Amino acid sequence: MSSSPIALFFAQVTNAASTAAAGAAGASGTDAAGAAAQGPPAWSPFLYMIVIGAMVYFVMIRPQTQAKKKQEETIKGAKTGDKIVTTSGIHGVITNVKESTVILKIADNVKIEVEKSHIDKITRPDTSSSSEKPAAAKA
C-alpha cells in the first residue's frame, strides 16, 4: 500500500482545507468573512528584513571579506625572489622582506621600498609547470 509522496501531500492539503472550511462555517459567534479578513501576522515585516539582510550579507559582504582574507594570505606568503605586481602597476622582484615593507627590484640598480599592503599579485617561479609536462607526455 505504498502511495506516492505527491499523492499524500495533496490528500493532506485537501483534508486540511476541508477541515478549516468546516471549522470556519460551524464556529459559533464568529463570521467566516471576519476570519478571512485578518491580515498577515505582525512579525512578517521582520521576516522580510531578515531575509533581505541575509541576501545582502551573502551577495555583498561575504565575498568582500573572503577576498580580503585571500589578499592577506597572499601578502603573508611573499618571500625573496617572488615576482610581484603592486596595486599601482609596478612590476618587480622582491629582494628583501621586512616587517611591513618589501624591497622591490624594478630594474638594474633600481630598488624601491613598497608597503606589503600594496602587493596585488605574486608570481612564483614555474615549479608546477615542470610537474605538468610529464603528465601531458604520458597522455
C-alpha positions as CSV (number, residue, x, y, z in Angstrom):
1,M,0.0,0.0,0.0
2,S,2.7,2.5,-0.9
3,S,1.4,5.7,-2.4
4,S,3.5,8.4,-3.9
5,P,4.6,11.3,-1.8
6,I,2.8,13.7,-4.1
7,A,-0.5,12.0,-3.6
8,L,0.0,12.0,0.1
9,F,0.7,15.7,0.0
10,F,-2.4,16.6,-2.0
11,A,-4.5,14.4,0.3
12,Q,-3.2,16.2,3.4
13,V,-3.8,19.6,1.7
14,T,-7.4,18.8,0.7
15,N,-8.1,17.3,4.1
16,A,-6.7,20.4,5.9
17,A,-8.7,22.7,3.6
18,S,-12.0,20.9,4.2
19,T,-11.4,20.8,8.0
20,A,-10.6,24.6,8.0
21,A,-13.7,25.4,5.9
22,A,-15.9,23.2,8.2
23,G,-14.5,24.8,11.3
24,A,-15.0,28.4,10.0
25,A,-18.6,27.7,9.0
26,G,-19.5,25.9,12.2
27,A,-17.9,28.4,14.6
28,S,-20.4,30.0,16.8
29,G,-20.4,33.8,17.2
30,T,-17.8,34.4,14.5
31,D,-18.2,35.4,11.0
32,A,-16.4,33.4,8.2
33,A,-15.7,36.7,6.4
34,G,-14.2,38.2,9.6
35,A,-11.8,35.3,9.9
36,A,-10.7,35.7,6.3
37,A,-10.2,39.4,6.6
38,Q,-7.3,39.1,9.0
39,G,-4.0,40.5,7.7
40,P,-0.6,38.9,7.8
41,P,1.0,38.3,11.2
42,A,2.7,41.2,13.0
43,W,6.1,39.6,12.7
44,S,6.1,39.2,8.9
45,P,7.9,42.6,8.2
46,F,10.7,41.4,10.5
47,L,10.9,38.2,8.5
48,Y,11.3,40.2,5.3
49,M,14.0,42.4,6.9
50,I,15.9,39.3,8.0
51,V,15.7,37.7,4.5
52,I,16.9,40.9,2.8
53,G,19.7,41.3,5.4
54,A,20.8,37.7,4.7
55,M,20.8,38.3,0.9
56,V,22.9,41.5,1.3
57,Y,25.3,39.6,3.5
58,F,25.8,36.7,1.1
59,V,25.8,38.8,-2.1
60,M,27.9,41.8,-1.0
61,I,29.6,41.5,2.4
62,R,30.8,37.8,2.5
63,P,32.6,37.9,-0.9
64,Q,34.5,41.1,0.1
65,T,35.7,39.5,3.3
66,Q,36.8,36.4,1.6
67,A,38.7,38.4,-1.0
68,K,40.3,40.4,1.8
69,K,41.4,37.2,3.6
70,K,42.8,35.8,0.4
71,Q,44.8,39.0,-0.2
72,E,46.2,38.9,3.3
73,E,47.3,35.3,2.9
74,T,49.0,36.3,-0.4
75,I,50.8,39.1,1.3
76,K,52.0,36.9,4.2
77,G,53.4,34.4,1.7
78,A,55.6,36.9,0.0
79,K,59.2,35.9,0.0
80,T,62.5,36.9,-1.6
81,G,62.6,36.0,-5.3
82,D,58.9,36.3,-5.9
83,K,57.8,38.4,-8.9
84,I,55.0,40.8,-7.8
85,V,52.7,43.5,-9.2
86,T,51.8,46.3,-6.9
87,T,48.4,47.9,-6.8
88,S,49.8,50.9,-8.8
89,G,51.0,48.5,-11.5
90,I,54.7,48.4,-10.8
91,H,56.3,45.0,-11.7
92,G,59.4,43.8,-9.9
93,V,61.2,41.1,-7.9
94,I,61.3,41.0,-4.1
95,T,64.9,41.3,-2.9
96,N,64.2,41.7,0.8
97,V,61.2,41.2,3.1
98,K,60.8,43.4,6.1
99,E,58.1,43.6,8.8
100,S,55.7,45.8,6.9
101,T,57.5,46.5,3.7
102,V,59.4,44.8,0.9
103,I,62.3,45.9,-1.1
104,L,61.4,45.6,-4.8
105,K,63.9,45.5,-7.7
106,I,62.3,47.0,-10.7
107,A,65.3,47.4,-13.0
108,D,69.1,47.1,-12.8
109,N,70.4,49.2,-9.9
110,V,66.8,50.4,-9.2
111,K,65.2,49.3,-5.9
112,I,62.2,50.7,-4.2
113,E,60.6,50.1,-0.8
114,V,56.9,49.2,-1.1
115,E,54.3,48.6,1.7
116,K,53.2,45.0,1.8
117,S,49.5,46.1,1.8
118,H,50.1,47.4,-1.8
119,I,51.1,44.0,-3.2
120,D,48.4,43.0,-5.7
121,K,49.7,39.7,-7.3
122,I,52.5,37.4,-6.6
123,T,54.0,35.2,-9.4
124,R,56.2,32.4,-8.2
125,P,58.8,30.6,-10.3
126,D,57.3,27.9,-12.5
127,T,57.7,24.9,-10.3
128,S,54.3,23.5,-11.2
129,S,54.8,23.6,-15.0
130,S,57.7,21.0,-14.8
131,S,55.4,18.5,-13.0
132,E,52.6,19.0,-15.6
133,K,54.8,18.3,-18.6
134,P,55.4,14.6,-17.8
135,A,51.7,14.1,-17.2
136,A,51.0,15.6,-20.6
137,A,53.6,13.3,-22.2
138,K,52.0,10.2,-20.7
139,A,48.6,11.0,-22.2
